[in-house]
Amino acid sequence: MSGAPSGVLLDVRDLKTSFVMRRGAVRAVDGVSLSVERGETLGIVGESGCGKSVTALSVMRLVAEPCRVEGEILYGGADLLKLSMTEMRKIRGNKIAMIFQEPMTSLNPVLTVGTQISEVLRLHEGLGRREAMERTVGMLASVHIPMPDKRAREYPHQMSGGMRQRVMIAMALCCRPDVLICDEPTTALDVTIQAQIISLIEELKSLTGSAVIMITHDLGVISEISDRIAVMYAGRIVEEGTKMELLTDPLHPYTVGLLNAVPRIDRDLAELRVIPGMVPNPALMPEGCGFRPRCGHADRVCLRMPELLPPDGRRGQHRVRCWKRRAEPSGDGSA
């Protein structure tokens, strides 16, 4: 097995996640490859149902059975998919941590938040009860929770949604992980709290040097925090590049549709355009390009799946999975 490129902390190669059902295996993630370097933020964006969260859960090996995860997930010279669950538990929460989408369902309602954070420190760093609680109070203070010693003795239901999300961030960062995966960390929060959470993640990333994978459907969040962006659709990455490349020169019709749907102060709300149709059911995927049924540019060549490649004549990190954004196909529908 070849190692990850120099500087890369996490290198995911050809990840495929399938759920085994009575009618056969349904593939929710289909050949996703991505990597992230220390101090970098990779944004993954797409509609609900496109495979973003399943990708993150697959990396953490938290996908519920029955499922099958294939490919390579390289971290520290090891393929995480080949580790035993005991070995994986030493990495999960310690070297690779995750902030989940809904803190109220992720936090244990019958334990104080201080107990839950200190358990992580006791498990991974072998701290005693008192020292772990001291570190916990310090972590709560670092995420700007007022009166952290008092809050450590409170239960999740006694806190606001924004404060619970800060607790989740403190828990994820208490062991200073190399990689932090954030799955929709600002969902259901008002815009003021969203801005505070984004600023907090950026602040803590700069202090710890962690790499961040930010998963969201919100292009506004992605544009603020990401260095590179990957757009997912129907279980695949359809476009990726630097933030500047992707936001100023989007190539895939789906990316263009997402950007057109973002409200802007310089554009009348009546100008917003929706993408027709819905993300396809993984069990009923269309032939060829998954976006073909919703795309106004589709023709016969789109009945074959394009590869994720640089657009013709371009340099940089920009890559797109679209026949129309590379060499024009011949008139008979062949590439």
C-alpha positions in Angstrom: 0.0 0.0 0.0 1.4 3.4 -0.9 1.4 6.1 1.7 -0.3 9.5 1.5 1.4 12.3 -0.3 3.8 14.5 1.8 1.9 17.0 4.0 -1.4 15.2 3.7 -3.0 14.2 7.0 -6.0 12.2 5.7 -6.1 10.7 2.3 -9.4 9.0 1.2 -9.1 6.9 -2.0 -12.0 5.5 -4.0 -14.3 5.3 -1.0 -17.5 3.2 -1.7 -20.2 2.8 1.0 -23.1 0.4 0.3 -26.0 -0.5 2.4 -27.2 -4.1 2.1 -30.9 -4.4 1.6 -33.4 -7.1 0.6 -33.4 -6.0 -3.0 -29.6 -5.8 -3.1 -26.8 -3.4 -2.2 -27.5 0.3 -2.5 -24.4 2.5 -2.9 -24.7 5.8 -1.1 -21.0 6.8 -1.7 -19.6 5.9 -5.0 -15.8 6.3 -5.6 -15.1 9.4 -3.5 -11.4 10.5 -3.3 -10.3 13.4 -1.2 -7.4 14.6 1.0 -6.7 17.3 3.5 -3.5 18.8 4.8 -2.5 20.2 8.2 -4.0 23.6 8.8 -6.3 23.4 5.7 -10.1 23.5 5.6 -11.8 21.3 2.9 -15.4 22.2 2.4 -17.8 19.5 1.1 -21.1 20.9 -0.1 -24.3 19.5 -1.7 -28.0 18.9 -1.1 -29.4 16.6 1.5 -29.1 13.0 0.3 -26.0 13.5 -1.8 -23.7 11.4 0.5 -21.8 14.0 2.5 -22.6 12.7 5.9 -22.3 9.1 4.9 -18.8 9.9 3.6 -17.9 11.4 7.0 -19.3 8.5 9.0 -17.5 6.1 6.7 -14.2 7.8 7.5 -14.9 7.5 11.2 -16.2 3.9 10.7 -19.5 4.8 12.3 -21.8 3.7 9.5 -24.5 1.5 10.9 -24.7 -2.1 9.8 -25.6 -3.7 7.5 -23.2 -1.8 5.3 -20.0 -2.4 3.3 -17.2 0.2 3.1 -14.5 -0.3 0.5 -11.5 1.7 -0.7 -8.6 3.2 1.4 -8.7 5.7 4.3 -5.1 6.5 4.9 -4.0 8.2 8.2 -0.6 8.0 9.8 0.6 5.4 7.3 -2.3 3.1 8.1 -5.5 2.2 6.3 -8.3 2.8 8.8 -10.5 0.2 7.1 -8.0 -2.5 8.0 -7.7 -1.6 11.7 -9.5 -3.6 14.4 -12.3 -1.8 16.2 -10.0 -1.6 19.3 -7.3 0.1 17.3 -10.0 2.4 15.6 -11.3 3.5 19.0 -7.8 4.8 19.9 -7.9 7.1 16.8 -11.6 8.1 16.9 -12.0 11.1 19.1 -8.3 11.3 19.7 -6.6 11.8 16.3 -9.7 12.2 14.2 -12.7 13.8 15.8 -16.1 14.7 14.6 -18.7 17.4 15.5 -22.1 15.9 14.7 -25.0 17.6 13.2 -27.4 17.7 16.1 -25.8 18.1 19.6 -29.0 17.3 21.5 -29.0 13.7 20.1 -25.2 13.4 20.3 -24.9 14.3 23.9 -26.0 12.0 26.6 -29.0 13.6 28.4 -28.4 11.9 31.7 -24.8 12.9 32.1 -23.4 16.4 32.8 -21.5 18.0 29.9 -18.4 18.1 32.2 -18.6 14.3 32.8 -18.9 13.6 29.0 -15.9 15.7 28.0 -13.8 14.5 30.9 -14.5 10.9 29.9 -12.8 11.5 26.6 -9.7 12.8 28.3 -9.6 10.0 30.8 -10.0 7.4 28.0 -7.4 8.8 25.5 -4.9 10.6 27.8 -5.2 8.5 30.9 -5.9 11.5 33.2 -7.3 11.2 36.7 -10.8 12.4 37.5 -9.7 15.8 39.0 -7.2 16.6 36.3 -9.6 15.6 33.5 -12.3 17.9 35.0 -9.8 20.8 35.3 -9.0 20.3 31.6 -12.7 20.1 30.8 -13.4 23.5 32.4 -10.5 25.0 30.5 -11.9 23.6 27.2 -15.3 25.1 27.9 -13.6 28.4 28.6 -11.7 28.1 25.3 -14.9 27.8 23.3 -16.2 31.0 25.1 -18.8 29.4 27.3 -19.3 31.8 30.3 -18.9 30.5 33.9 -17.4 27.2 32.6 -17.0 25.6 36.0 -20.8 26.1 36.6 -21.7 24.9 33.0 -19.6 21.8 33.4 -22.1 20.6 36.1 -25.1 21.2 33.9 -27.0 18.8 31.6 -27.5 19.3 27.9 -31.1 20.3 28.2 -30.1 23.2 30.4 -28.2 24.8 27.6 -29.2 26.7 24.4 -28.6 25.1 21.0 -25.6 27.3 20.4 -24.1 26.5 23.7 -24.6 22.7 23.2 -22.8 23.1 19.8 -19.9 24.7 21.6 -19.8 21.8 24.1 -19.6 19.4 21.1 -16.6 21.5 19.7 -14.9 21.4 23.1 -15.4 17.6 23.3 -14.0 17.2 19.7 -11.0 19.3 20.3 -10.1 18.3 23.9 -7.4 15.8 22.7 -6.1 18.2 20.0 -7.0 16.0 17.0 -5.1 16.1 13.7 -8.3 16.1 11.7 -11.6 17.6 12.7 -14.7 16.6 10.7 -17.7 19.0 11.1 -21.0 17.7 9.9 -23.4 20.6 9.4 -22.2 22.3 12.7 -24.4 25.4 12.1 -27.7 23.7 11.2 -30.8 25.1 13.0 -28.7 27.9 14.6 -29.6 31.6 13.9 -27.2 33.5 11.7 -25.5 35.3 14.6 -24.7 32.0 16.4 -23.6 30.5 13.0 -21.1 33.3 12.6 -19.8 32.7 16.1 -19.4 28.9 15.6 -17.5 29.5 12.3 -15.2 32.0 13.9 -14.6 29.6 16.8 -13.7 26.7 14.6 -11.3 29.0 12.7 -9.8 30.3 15.9 -9.2 26.8 17.4 -7.9 25.5 14.1 -5.2 28.1 14.1 -4.3 27.3 17.7 -4.1 23.5 17.2 -3.0 23.2 13.6 -5.8 20.7 12.9 -7.0 20.0 9.4 -10.8 20.6 9.1 -13.4 18.9 6.8 -16.5 21.1 6.8 -19.6 19.4 5.6 -22.6 21.6 4.8 -25.3 22.4 2.3 -24.7 26.2 2.9 -22.5 27.8 0.3 -22.3 30.9 2.5 -20.6 28.9 5.3 -18.3 27.2 2.8 -17.2 30.4 1.2 -16.2 31.8 4.6 -14.2 29.0 6.0 -12.8 26.8 3.2 -9.5 26.7 1.4 -10.7 24.1 -1.1 -14.2 23.0 -2.0 -15.6 19.6 -3.2 -19.2 19.5 -4.6 -21.0 16.2 -4.1 -23.9 14.9 -6.0 -25.5 11.4 -5.9 -22.6 9.9 -4.0 -19.9 11.3 -6.2 -17.7 14.4 -6.2 -18.7 16.3 -9.3 -16.4 19.3 -9.0 -13.5 20.4 -6.8 -11.0 23.1 -6.7 -9.7 26.0 -4.6 -12.4 28.3 -3.2 -11.5 31.0 -5.7 -11.6 28.6 -8.7 -14.9 27.1 -7.7 -16.8 30.2 -6.6 -15.7 32.5 -9.4 -15.6 30.0 -12.3 -18.0 27.1 -11.5 -18.0 24.5 -14.2 -20.4 21.8 -13.4 -24.1 22.6 -14.0 -25.0 21.5 -10.5 -22.4 23.9 -9.0 -23.8 26.7 -11.1 -27.3 25.8 -9.9 -26.3 25.9 -6.3 -24.6 29.3 -6.6 -27.7 30.7 -8.5 -29.9 29.6 -5.6 -27.9 31.7 -3.0 -29.5 35.0 -2.1 -27.3 38.0 -2.8 -27.8 41.6 -1.7 -27.1 42.8 -5.3 -29.8 40.7 -6.8 -33.6 40.7 -6.6 -35.0 37.7 -4.8 -37.2 37.1 -7.9 -34.0 36.2 -9.8 -33.2 33.2 -7.6 -33.5 30.0 -9.6 -34.2 26.5 -8.2 -32.7 23.3 -9.6 -35.6 21.3 -11.0 -36.1 17.8 -9.7 -34.6 16.0 -6.7 -31.4 14.1 -5.8 -32.0 10.6 -7.2 -32.7 7.6 -4.9 -29.5 5.7 -4.5 -31.4 2.5 -5.3 -32.7 4.0 -8.6 -29.7 5.8 -10.0 -30.0 7.1 -13.6 -27.7 5.7 -16.2 -24.5 7.7 -16.7 -24.2 11.1 -15.1 -26.3 11.2 -11.9 -27.3 14.9 -12.6 -28.4 14.1 -16.2 -32.2 14.1 -15.5 -32.0 17.6 -13.9 -29.5 19.1 -16.4 -30.5 21.4 -19.2 -27.3 20.6 -21.1 -27.6 16.8 -21.1 -27.5 14.8 -24.3 -26.6 11.3 -25.4 -22.9 11.5 -24.3 -24.2 12.0 -20.7 -25.5 8.4 -20.7 -21.9 7.5 -19.9 -20.3 8.5 -16.6 -17.6 11.1 -17.1 -14.4 11.1 -15.0 -13.3 13.8 -12.6 -10.7 15.6 -14.6 -9.2 19.1 -15.1 -11.1 21.1 -17.7 -9.3 21.4 -21.1 -6.7 24.1 -21.2 -6.8 24.9 -17.5 -4.2 24.7 -14.8 -4.6 24.5 -11.1 -6.5 22.2 -8.8 -9.8 22.6 -10.6 -11.5 19.3 -11.7 -14.9 18.6 -13.0 -17.0 15.5 -13.8 -18.9 16.7 -16.9 -18.6 16.0 -20.6 -19.7 19.5 -21.5 -17.0 21.2 -19.6 -14.2 19.4 -21.4 -13.6 18.7 -25.1 -16.9 19.0 -27.0 -18.3 15.5 -27.8 -18.6 14.6 -31.5 -22.1 14.8 -33.0 -22.8 11.1 -32.8 -22.7 11.2 -29.0 -19.3 9.6 -28.5 -16.6 11.3 -26.4 
